[in-house]
């Protein structure tokens, strides 16, 4: 029966996700006297205390002073204590897109224009209102301050309506401004509301007198979010745009105060001024949350704190260092980032690659013509990372490779490219592969022309190239350096792998392949080279013998990435067929396979072996899968050829506790294998008892002598209540009288000794001829107790000749069945040592012993022949020249 799901790796959590297109909410906790920020990230809510995941991605978010409300599709949930779902509201037939907490109620509006008012505690519908899409399609809603039971609704047609929810009455209609309303925001003043329009206008309107107080316009498209700065003496209104700019308006002078361009690289999803503080919180679909502080001249804000990940999917990830706590990630957004597996505060953003960093800063994010294309491949090394650049990277379709400094978290000083291209940049030649030596001194770069160059990482100087003109006829598909800087191995698209000497750069060996390689990966400690081919197969090379030692086939799509386990036993591969497979190199078998809903683009195994990290197509996160073999029993048996992997759900941002039970049933593969007591009838089988139970049985008298104390412990004498004194001028105490020590007399009990359980079982076995029970009892005893039991079998100790005969028959049974072989030898040796004189005087016992002697001799002759045969083969294997 096939194993369910991926047995070796279990989803743990995802890194690098901080924000989505859903606007954030700001919530004040009265008892803690703190503001909490809640953002929607996929299926989870972040309050920088992570909530439980919902079944689907969150589409809408809202909060009051007690609860956080989140909806997916047509279902609304209420979270308490930032993580527990305490209420569920089901009644909508379409996707919910607007939420508004409202005292003891919460209002939700779906895309079919159905408005439902829910009672928060009872989860019941209080009111339902249907609007006509053609005349009033609800696009925003707001509960104006001090307006009891009233809600202001805005529409895509541009008109607004004020409703009394308690009496279900339309109180007033506002004609609008001939443009669809995108957002409503309460101003600090009572009766005043800011209305954002698709046209880019912001109307500050008094809804009590239906008067427009002021009107602003921004030139960057529709208004996506509005917020007012309150209670710190600065009447400022901020507005967000679809291209990531923020405009700040002075409400007293009714003019634009300043602009914050490129605050986000995508549309501003939500913005909130923190009440009473000069802080503005923004979030966007670029996976970033930023806190801006307004403490400088001119009213422009600067970033105080931020949490950000990749704004476009990551393409390549690799663990950095040997502690398994940092993952370097290169994304399609052009940035190189480092994510911590321990805590978000240790994350680093090394920035974007640029030809000229100073010019890039002046031009800004949107107009930067100096920006380099996204990184496709990179290599890093921790040695000398505090002295010079420790990361080297290739860029998509670009000949120049860049260096990066991990310590300074920025792009490095060197741009590595061949000297012949220093004056002009070719269009059709680009860097395809890169590696860095374990000492951190040299970088080796392969180009699409087949050229392979070496550079010094400290100075950036070119240190030579491999081959007379070029290393390969086709494009270089991979470059690796061994752990001791002796060999450089390159793979070319013309289906060859070449071995070069590191120092002299001479060609040592060439291996012709059956298919073109798509990538190579070296495990430096074991010298195993993993090669992925264009025909979807994988091979493992031994770089010492330069031969293929393993070949695997089973993927049905392009192999995207490979990674080795720290000990080099497993090779883990990901493919466009959406599977992640684990191959066991010693046995040459597939031991684990699981299916994900989106193909894994890159893989990296932790140097400590605890996590497997993966990135996926069209996904911004880095997913961690825990290695279950470290903390639980996992079967590593080969999977059958007809094995069909089951879909495994990718983890959310909340750490997942591993569950060994799937659908209430334990997997048969996970049950521990219990060895049988006897392997085969023709084989000699030993017991599973530790050596201490039987090895020292013949040496017990020596051990007892060593452990015997030199003198018995003396009990301290108790002092008398009145200490007597000697009469005289000087009072002296009388010396205590020495008590005569009495020796205890050992009484030989003989026949008075009570029969032991072992004795009784041996007596019973004489009639039944079943010796399993007395043997099991003897196996459970320690060496001292075994000796006592065997001594008690003699007639002078209360035993009998019949019981001694029964014991010898038990040994005979063990020798004939050939199990517990070492115990039979040890028990018989102790028995002969204790009772040899008595045995020689009893003819019945002598006859049984002679029978045992023949059995022992036959067994030993057979064993000796097998030992000699095995030793002969081993000696030949050691000495023969194969």
Beta strands, then each sheet from edge to edge (+ up, - down):
strand 1: 9-15
strand 2: 25-29
strand 3: 34-41
strand 4: 44-46
strand 5: 60-63
strand 6: 68-72
strand 7: 75-80
strand 8: 84-90
strand 9: 96-102
strand 10: 105-110
strand 11: 114-119
strand 12: 125-130
strand 13: 138-142
strand 14: 150-155
strand 15: 160-164
strand 16: 169-174
strand 17: 181-186
strand 18: 192-197
strand 19: 201-206
strand 20: 211-217
strand 21: 223-229
strand 22: 236-241
strand 23: 246-250
strand 24: 255-260
strand 25: 268-273
strand 26: 279-284
strand 27: 288-293
strand 28: 302-308
strand 29: 314-320
strand 30: 326-331
strand 31: 335-340
strand 32: 348-352
strand 33: 375-380
strand 34: 391-395
strand 35: 401-405
strand 36: 410-416
strand 37: 431-436
strand 38: 442-447
strand 39: 452-456
strand 40: 462-465
strand 41: 476-481
strand 42: 487-492
strand 43: 496-501
strand 44: 507-512
strand 45: 517-523
strand 46: 528-533
strand 47: 538-542
strand 48: 547-552
strand 49: 559-564
strand 50: 570-575
strand 51: 579-584
strand 52: 589-595
strand 53: 600-605
strand 54: 611-616
strand 55: 622-627
strand 56: 725-726
strand 57: 732-733
sheet 1: 1+ 55- 54+ 53-
sheet 2: 2+ 3- 4+
sheet 3: 5+ 6- 7+ 8-
sheet 4: 9+ 10- 11+ 12-
sheet 5: 13+ 14- 15+ 16-
sheet 6: 17+ 18- 19+ 20-
sheet 7: 21+ 22- 23+ 24-
sheet 8: 25+ 26- 27+ 28-
sheet 9: 29+ 30- 31+ 32-
sheet 10: 33+ 34- 35+ 36-
sheet 11: 37+ 38- 39+ 40-
sheet 12: 41+ 42- 43+ 44-
sheet 13: 45+ 46- 47+ 48-
sheet 14: 49+ 50- 51+ 52-
sheet 15: 56+ 57-
end
